[in-house]
Structures are given as C-alpha cells and as structure tokens.
Amino acid sequence: MVEVGHESTSRDGRRGAGAGHDGRGADGARDGASGIYVGNAARDGAGNGGWLLGHFMPPGVDIRHSTDVEVKWGVHPPGDTRAEWVTGERRTALLVLVSGRFHMEFRDRTVVLAEPGDYVVWGPGVDHSWYAPEAAVVLTVRWPSIPGYRVASS
C-alpha cells in the first residue's frame, strides 16, 4: 500500500521509512529504477497548466510522457472561463467533475456538470469551450496527445 505524504506499508507488511517505500526517488517524485511516479495532482499540475500526462512531459526521462493520452487536473476559481473556443479538434476527450459546478459549452448546447462524477465525452470535430460559475475541480482525459492546443493564460 502506498499513501502519499503519510507513513506507508509495503506488501510484506513492513512499515515506516525505507520499508514502506512510496516510489519517490531523490527528486521527490520518481523512482527511475521501478518506473513509478507518485505525486499530487494539484501540486504537480500547478506548474504545467494542470497537465499531468502527455506529449509535453520530457520524453525518455519522465514516465508521464505520452503521445497516446493526456490527463489534466483542472482547478478553476469562480468565473474562470476558457480564453477562446477550441475549433478543429482532432482528439476525443472525457471531462469528469470532481467538485463544484462546471459548464462545457458546445456550439449547439451547454452541458452543466453539477454533481461529483458527472461527465461529458466529445470527439474529434466538436468545437468547445468551458466556464466555471463557481469554484470547480475537473479531471480531463484526452487522446491522442497532439501538440499545438495550448492557449495563452489570461
């Protein structure tokens, strides 16, 4: 068992530092020998626009590098809105509400995610934007991971 930020217990029942190894190496997050990365989505995503996995992570040295999938932990303050619509989308996406309330805007409708666990999936060619009427946390999974969709922060 691994508990991030707490004492952990290994599969053989040993407890404490060294015995309950949580996968963190010298850099505080990665154990290169085992190919395991343990982190915190809010902290790790804070320096990369919320993105935790995808083509934008360093290839070859970071297990979180992927051209297959992207994962984002989105923390949105009240009133937060996407700077511009995504058009010409080439990926499929899943967005799951973790907390708060979140609006996904599509050309023909707005989907309101109101309860934790509510989600929406859309595919290639679907233009979209979003709005957080109140503080919200969402988990987004997109595939494949394609460069070129980053929007400048406002």
Number of C-alpha atoms within 10 A of each C-alpha: 13 15 12 13 9 10 15 20 19 15 11 9 10 13 14 12 11 11 15 20 19 25 19 17 16 8 8 11 16 20 18 16 8 10 12 17 17 17 18 13 17 16 12 16 19 15 10 12 16 19 23 23 23 25 17 17 18 12 13 9 11 15 17 22 19 21 17 13 19 23 23 21 24 21 21 19 15 14 11 17 16 15 13 11 14 17 13 11 15 15 16 17 20 15 22 20 23 21 19 20 22 30 19 17 16 16 10 8 9 14 14 18 23 16 14 15 14 16 20 15 12 16 14 13 13 16 16 20 17 20 21 22 16 16 15 24 21 23 20 20 21 21 19 17 22 17 10 6 11 8 12 9 7 7
